[in-house]
Amino acid sequence: MSGRLSLALAAGATVATLLFCTAPAAAQPVTPPAHYANVQLADPAKEASAKALMETLRCLVCQGQSIADSDADMAADMRALVRERIARGETPASVRDWLVSRYGDYVTYDPPLSGLTWPLWLAPIALLAIGAWIARSSFRRRTR
């Protein structure tokens, strides 16, 4: 009985090890990046306007980088989308508006002032005011 049990445990451990080792390979994306993800447009003027737009758009995965600087797959797809639309003749403003309508204001580094974004705009002012108040009260205590 113990021989069968140890054989079953060994087989189970082998299967678990194989699954554990092959899981990272299965997690890799199988689709290649979009064509224009890392390929510049043939027209230098269109590429310059696409690049300028890409530098103002936030990577939704990295969140601290623009899609022009990010290596994330999502940023590559967004770069390809921007280049494809610019190559078709769309203006950067219309491409930006489309991306904002699809992903929300967070996709831009300069979100408009609205009911949802007012804390983003007022937080730096409030933090400066709190810091000034703390510094003022600290200086008052020292002079007394």
C-alpha positions as CSV (number, residue, x, y, z in Angstrom):
1,M,0.0,0.0,0.0
2,S,2.8,2.4,0.9
3,G,4.5,1.7,-2.4
4,R,1.4,2.7,-4.4
5,L,1.0,5.8,-2.2
6,S,4.6,6.9,-2.7
7,L,4.4,6.3,-6.5
8,A,1.2,8.4,-6.6
9,L,2.8,11.2,-4.7
10,A,5.9,11.1,-6.9
11,A,3.7,11.2,-10.0
12,G,1.7,14.1,-8.6
13,A,4.9,16.0,-7.7
14,T,6.2,15.5,-11.2
15,V,3.0,16.8,-12.8
16,A,3.0,19.8,-10.4
17,T,6.6,20.6,-11.2
18,L,5.9,20.4,-15.0
19,L,2.9,22.7,-14.6
20,F,4.9,25.1,-12.4
21,C,7.7,25.2,-14.9
22,T,5.6,25.7,-18.0
23,A,3.2,28.2,-16.6
24,P,5.4,31.3,-17.3
25,A,5.9,30.2,-20.9
26,A,2.1,29.9,-21.4
27,A,1.6,33.3,-19.8
28,Q,3.6,35.1,-22.5
29,P,1.5,36.9,-25.1
30,V,1.2,35.0,-28.3
31,T,0.2,37.9,-30.6
32,P,2.9,40.0,-32.1
33,P,2.9,43.7,-31.5
34,A,0.9,45.9,-33.9
35,H,2.7,47.0,-37.0
36,Y,3.1,50.7,-36.1
37,A,3.9,50.0,-32.5
38,N,7.6,50.4,-33.0
39,V,7.8,51.5,-36.7
40,Q,7.8,55.2,-37.6
41,L,5.5,56.6,-40.3
42,A,7.1,57.3,-43.7
43,D,6.0,61.0,-43.6
44,P,8.3,62.8,-41.2
45,A,5.6,65.5,-40.5
46,K,3.0,62.9,-39.6
47,E,5.5,61.0,-37.5
48,A,6.4,64.3,-35.6
49,S,2.8,65.0,-34.9
50,A,2.1,61.4,-33.8
51,K,5.2,61.5,-31.6
52,A,4.1,64.8,-30.0
53,L,0.7,63.3,-29.3
54,M,2.2,60.1,-27.9
55,E,4.2,62.1,-25.4
56,T,1.0,63.7,-24.0
57,L,-0.8,60.4,-23.5
58,R,-0.3,58.3,-20.3
59,C,0.4,54.6,-20.4
60,L,-2.5,52.9,-18.7
61,V,-0.3,50.1,-17.4
62,C,2.7,52.1,-16.2
63,Q,0.8,55.2,-15.3
64,G,4.0,57.2,-14.8
65,Q,5.2,57.1,-18.4
66,S,3.9,58.3,-21.6
67,I,3.0,55.8,-24.3
68,A,6.1,57.0,-26.2
69,D,8.4,55.9,-23.4
70,S,6.6,52.8,-22.1
71,D,7.5,49.2,-23.1
72,A,4.1,47.8,-22.0
73,D,2.1,45.9,-24.6
74,M,-0.8,48.3,-24.0
75,A,1.4,51.3,-24.8
76,A,2.6,49.6,-28.0
77,D,-1.0,49.1,-29.1
78,M,-1.8,52.7,-28.3
79,R,1.2,53.9,-30.2
80,A,0.2,51.8,-33.2
81,L,-3.4,53.2,-33.0
82,V,-2.1,56.8,-32.9
83,R,0.2,56.3,-35.9
84,E,-2.5,54.5,-37.9
85,R,-5.0,57.2,-37.3
86,I,-2.5,60.0,-38.0
87,A,-1.4,58.1,-41.2
88,R,-5.1,58.1,-42.3
89,G,-5.2,61.9,-42.0
90,E,-6.9,62.4,-38.7
91,T,-5.7,65.4,-36.6
92,P,-3.9,64.8,-33.3
93,A,-6.8,66.5,-31.5
94,S,-9.4,64.1,-32.9
95,V,-7.2,61.1,-32.1
96,R,-6.8,62.5,-28.5
97,D,-10.5,63.1,-28.2
98,W,-11.2,59.5,-29.3
99,L,-8.7,58.1,-26.8
100,V,-10.2,60.2,-24.0
101,S,-13.7,59.0,-24.9
102,R,-12.5,55.4,-24.9
103,Y,-10.2,55.4,-21.8
104,G,-11.3,58.5,-19.9
105,D,-9.6,61.6,-18.9
106,Y,-6.9,59.7,-17.0
107,V,-5.2,58.8,-20.4
108,T,-4.0,62.4,-20.7
109,Y,-1.4,64.2,-18.5
110,D,-3.6,67.3,-18.6
111,P,-7.1,66.3,-17.6
112,P,-9.8,69.0,-17.9
113,L,-11.3,70.6,-14.8
114,S,-14.5,68.8,-14.1
115,G,-16.4,67.4,-11.1
116,L,-14.3,64.2,-11.2
117,T,-10.9,65.9,-11.6
118,W,-11.2,68.9,-9.3
119,P,-9.3,67.1,-6.5
120,L,-6.4,66.6,-8.9
121,W,-6.3,70.4,-9.5
122,L,-7.0,71.5,-5.9
123,A,-4.8,69.0,-4.0
124,P,-1.5,70.8,-4.7
125,I,-2.9,74.2,-3.7
126,A,-4.3,72.6,-0.5
127,L,-1.0,70.9,0.3
128,L,0.9,74.2,-0.2
129,A,-1.6,76.0,2.1
130,I,-1.3,73.4,4.8
131,G,2.5,73.5,4.5
132,A,2.5,77.3,4.8
133,W,0.2,77.1,7.9
134,I,2.5,74.6,9.5
135,A,5.6,76.7,8.8
136,R,3.9,79.8,10.1
137,S,2.9,78.2,13.3
138,S,6.4,76.7,13.7
139,F,8.0,80.1,13.2
140,R,5.6,81.7,15.7
141,R,6.6,79.3,18.4
142,R,10.3,79.9,17.9
143,T,9.9,83.7,18.2
144,R,8.0,83.5,21.5
